[in-house]
């Protein structure tokens, strides 16, 4: 009987742990820079992290400087 109660008590804990692993982990500045470089961007500078966890920077691609945003998930956005 105690084993059943213990097993039922652990179910919510397992759900919380699974939910935490599904969230995207924050990326560091080195990760953001490498991600941009693998997409062909060069001269990455002014790299700053916003309050939302996204990184913004200036980078050059095809001899054109662009403002880029590196989100924790999803594609890089260039303007």
Secondary structure in CASP SS format (residue, H / E / C, confidence):
PFRMAT SS
TARGET T0000
AUTHOR 0000-0000-0000
METHOD secondary structure of the structure
MODEL  1
X C 1.00
X H 1.00
X H 1.00
X H 1.00
X H 1.00
X H 1.00
X H 1.00
X H 1.00
X H 1.00
X H 1.00
X H 1.00
X H 1.00
X H 1.00
X H 1.00
X H 1.00
X H 1.00
X H 1.00
X H 1.00
X H 1.00
X H 1.00
X H 1.00
X H 1.00
X C 1.00
X C 1.00
X C 1.00
X C 1.00
X C 1.00
X C 1.00
X H 1.00
X H 1.00
X H 1.00
X H 1.00
X H 1.00
X H 1.00
X H 1.00
X H 1.00
X H 1.00
X H 1.00
X C 1.00
X C 1.00
X C 1.00
X E 1.00
X E 1.00
X E 1.00
X E 1.00
X E 1.00
X E 1.00
X E 1.00
X E 1.00
X C 1.00
X C 1.00
X C 1.00
X C 1.00
X C 1.00
X E 1.00
X E 1.00
X E 1.00
X E 1.00
X E 1.00
X E 1.00
X E 1.00
X C 1.00
X C 1.00
X E 1.00
X E 1.00
X E 1.00
X E 1.00
X E 1.00
X E 1.00
X E 1.00
X C 1.00
X C 1.00
X C 1.00
X C 1.00
X C 1.00
X C 1.00
X E 1.00
X E 1.00
X C 1.00
END
